[in-house]
Amino acid sequence: MIAGVIGVVLVLIKTNQTERQQIFTAHKTMINWQAIIGIILILFVFQLGAKLFGTIVEAGLKSLGFSALAAMQNESQTGIRSVSMMVYGGICAPLFEEIVFRGFVFRKLQPFGVKFALIISSFLFACAHGNLIQSPFAFATGILLGLVAYRYGLKWAIVTHIINNLGLSIGLQLLSQKIVWIPFLTVGLAIIGLIGFILVGMRPLINW
């Protein structure tokens, strides 16, 4: 949390009032319900992909006598049991991270090209997670969030990030402990999202 606060403070120091207003108001077009549904389904695809990737990496590490998931699962369970950690992980972290990575870094790099700005800001976002299993998922999510911020505005990137953290990560994990069919629903929605991604791709988001 301290790192997030420091990041936001640095953004405030490095920007003037006009730039801070542009961070929250700049957008290319208005979002619609089709885009919202598509974005959420893509998040389901990323969540499922992250779990599969984590399972594969963990199997490889266990064969060498190591584990990457044990510490993550302990941290996750601790966060879910603590209301303050749920609020930070589900709301505060998305807000701080979007202001820093999409509101500041992505915008500052745009003069070098939108694609360059997307890749570098997403790479830095992935590095900030500092975890072998989370980083690829964080990079992919960073690309999506960058596209959302660029096309629909930073506010919608923040909303998307909160949906991912509070809804898909924390919320579904809590529900899956009480409702047995939630994991199957998650997989089903991920498959629908994957089919849509294959058929349509990112074209609605990258239509500069």
C-alpha positions as CSV (number, residue, x, y, z in Angstrom):
1,M,0.0,0.0,0.0
2,I,2.9,2.4,0.8
3,A,4.3,1.9,-2.7
4,G,1.0,2.7,-4.2
5,V,0.6,5.9,-2.2
6,I,4.2,6.9,-3.0
7,G,3.5,6.3,-6.7
8,V,0.4,8.5,-6.7
9,V,2.3,11.3,-4.8
10,L,5.1,11.2,-7.4
11,V,2.5,11.5,-10.1
12,L,1.0,14.6,-8.3
13,I,4.5,16.1,-8.0
14,K,5.4,15.5,-11.7
15,T,2.2,16.8,-13.2
16,N,0.4,20.2,-13.2
17,Q,-3.3,20.7,-12.8
18,T,-4.1,20.6,-16.5
19,E,-2.2,17.3,-16.9
20,R,-4.0,15.8,-13.9
21,Q,-7.3,16.7,-15.4
22,Q,-6.3,15.2,-18.8
23,I,-5.3,12.0,-17.0
24,F,-8.9,11.4,-15.9
25,T,-10.8,13.0,-18.9
26,A,-8.9,12.0,-22.0
27,H,-10.6,9.3,-24.1
28,K,-11.3,8.5,-27.8
29,T,-14.9,7.3,-27.6
30,M,-17.8,6.5,-25.2
31,I,-18.0,2.9,-23.9
32,N,-21.0,0.8,-24.5
33,W,-22.4,-2.4,-23.0
34,Q,-21.1,-4.6,-25.7
35,A,-17.6,-3.4,-24.9
36,I,-18.1,-3.8,-21.2
37,I,-19.2,-7.4,-21.6
38,G,-16.4,-8.2,-24.0
39,I,-13.8,-6.7,-21.6
40,I,-15.2,-8.8,-18.7
41,L,-15.1,-12.0,-20.7
42,I,-11.5,-11.3,-21.7
43,L,-10.7,-10.9,-18.0
44,F,-12.2,-14.4,-17.4
45,V,-9.9,-15.7,-20.2
46,F,-6.9,-14.1,-18.5
47,Q,-7.9,-15.5,-15.1
48,L,-8.2,-19.0,-16.5
49,G,-5.0,-18.7,-18.4
50,A,-3.2,-17.5,-15.2
51,K,-4.5,-20.5,-13.3
52,L,-3.4,-23.0,-16.0
53,F,0.0,-21.3,-16.3
54,G,0.4,-21.3,-12.5
55,T,-0.4,-25.0,-12.4
56,I,2.2,-25.8,-15.1
57,V,4.9,-23.7,-13.5
58,E,4.1,-25.1,-10.0
59,A,4.4,-28.7,-11.3
60,G,7.8,-27.9,-12.8
61,L,9.0,-26.2,-9.6
62,K,7.8,-29.0,-7.4
63,S,9.8,-31.5,-9.4
64,L,12.8,-29.4,-8.4
65,G,11.7,-29.2,-4.8
66,F,10.4,-25.7,-4.9
67,S,6.9,-24.0,-4.7
68,A,5.7,-20.7,-6.0
69,L,2.0,-21.1,-5.3
70,A,2.2,-21.9,-1.6
71,A,3.2,-18.3,-0.5
72,M,0.7,-16.8,-3.0
73,Q,-2.2,-18.9,-1.6
74,N,-1.3,-18.0,2.0
75,E,-1.2,-14.3,1.1
76,S,-4.5,-14.7,-0.8
77,Q,-6.3,-16.4,2.1
78,T,-5.0,-13.8,4.5
79,G,-6.2,-11.0,2.3
80,I,-9.6,-12.6,1.9
81,R,-10.0,-13.0,5.7
82,S,-9.0,-9.4,6.3
83,V,-11.5,-6.7,5.3
84,S,-8.8,-4.0,5.1
85,M,-6.8,-6.2,2.7
86,M,-9.8,-6.9,0.6
87,V,-10.5,-3.1,0.4
88,Y,-6.9,-2.4,-0.5
89,G,-6.5,-5.3,-3.0
90,G,-9.9,-4.8,-4.6
91,I,-10.3,-1.0,-4.7
92,C,-7.2,1.0,-3.5
93,A,-4.6,-1.0,-5.4
94,P,-6.5,-0.7,-8.8
95,L,-7.0,3.0,-8.2
96,F,-3.3,3.7,-7.4
97,E,-1.9,1.4,-10.1
98,E,-4.1,2.8,-12.8
99,I,-3.2,6.4,-11.9
100,V,0.5,5.5,-12.0
101,F,0.8,3.0,-14.9
102,R,-2.0,4.1,-17.3
103,G,-2.6,7.6,-16.1
104,F,1.0,8.7,-16.0
105,V,3.5,6.2,-17.5
106,F,1.3,5.2,-20.5
107,R,0.4,8.8,-21.3
108,K,4.0,10.1,-21.0
109,L,5.2,7.3,-23.4
110,Q,2.5,7.9,-26.0
111,P,4.6,10.4,-28.0
112,F,6.8,7.4,-28.9
113,G,3.8,5.5,-30.2
114,V,0.7,4.0,-28.6
115,K,2.0,0.4,-29.1
116,F,5.3,1.3,-27.5
117,A,3.6,2.9,-24.6
118,L,1.3,-0.1,-24.1
119,I,4.2,-2.6,-24.1
120,I,6.5,-0.6,-21.8
121,S,3.8,0.4,-19.3
122,S,2.4,-3.1,-19.2
123,F,6.0,-4.5,-18.7
124,L,6.6,-2.2,-15.8
125,F,3.1,-3.1,-14.4
126,A,4.1,-6.8,-14.6
127,C,7.5,-6.2,-12.9
128,A,5.7,-4.3,-10.1
129,H,3.9,-7.6,-9.2
130,G,7.3,-9.2,-8.7
131,N,6.0,-12.8,-9.1
132,L,6.9,-15.4,-11.7
133,I,3.4,-16.7,-12.0
134,Q,1.5,-13.4,-11.8
135,S,3.8,-11.4,-14.1
136,P,2.7,-12.8,-17.5
137,F,-1.0,-12.4,-16.4
138,A,-0.3,-8.9,-15.2
139,F,1.4,-8.0,-18.5
140,A,-1.6,-9.2,-20.5
141,T,-4.0,-7.5,-18.1
142,G,-1.8,-4.3,-18.4
143,I,-2.2,-4.4,-22.2
144,L,-6.0,-4.7,-21.8
145,L,-6.2,-1.9,-19.2
146,G,-4.0,0.3,-21.4
147,L,-6.3,-0.2,-24.4
148,V,-9.3,0.6,-22.2
149,A,-7.7,3.7,-20.8
150,Y,-6.7,4.9,-24.2
151,R,-10.0,4.3,-25.9
152,Y,-12.5,4.8,-23.1
153,G,-10.6,6.8,-20.5
154,L,-8.8,6.1,-17.3
155,K,-12.0,5.9,-15.2
156,W,-13.1,2.8,-17.1
157,A,-9.6,1.3,-16.7
158,I,-10.0,1.8,-13.0
159,V,-13.5,0.2,-13.1
160,T,-12.1,-2.7,-15.2
161,H,-9.2,-3.2,-12.7
162,I,-11.6,-3.2,-9.7
163,I,-13.9,-5.8,-11.5
164,N,-10.9,-8.0,-12.0
165,N,-9.5,-7.7,-8.5
166,L,-12.6,-7.4,-6.4
167,G,-15.0,-9.3,-8.5
168,L,-13.1,-12.0,-10.4
169,S,-10.2,-12.6,-8.0
170,I,-11.6,-12.0,-4.5
171,G,-15.3,-12.4,-5.1
172,L,-15.3,-15.6,-7.1
173,Q,-12.8,-17.1,-4.7
174,L,-15.1,-16.4,-1.8
175,L,-18.1,-17.7,-3.7
176,S,-16.3,-20.9,-4.8
177,Q,-15.9,-21.8,-1.2
178,K,-19.6,-21.8,-0.7
179,I,-21.1,-22.6,-4.1
180,V,-19.7,-25.7,-5.8
181,W,-20.6,-24.7,-9.4
182,I,-18.8,-21.3,-9.4
183,P,-15.5,-22.8,-10.8
184,F,-17.5,-24.4,-13.7
185,L,-19.2,-21.0,-14.4
186,T,-15.8,-19.3,-14.5
187,V,-14.5,-21.9,-16.9
188,G,-17.6,-21.6,-19.1
189,L,-17.4,-17.8,-19.3
190,A,-13.7,-18.0,-20.0
191,I,-14.4,-20.4,-22.9
192,I,-17.0,-17.9,-24.3
193,G,-14.5,-15.1,-23.9
194,L,-11.8,-17.1,-25.7
195,I,-14.1,-17.9,-28.6
196,G,-15.0,-14.3,-28.9
197,F,-11.4,-13.3,-28.6
198,I,-10.5,-15.7,-31.4
199,L,-13.3,-14.5,-33.7
200,V,-13.1,-10.8,-33.0
201,G,-9.7,-10.3,-31.3
202,M,-8.9,-6.9,-29.9
203,R,-10.2,-5.0,-32.9
204,P,-12.9,-3.1,-31.0
205,L,-10.3,-1.9,-28.6
206,I,-7.4,-1.2,-31.0
207,N,-9.5,0.7,-33.6
208,W,-7.4,3.8,-33.1
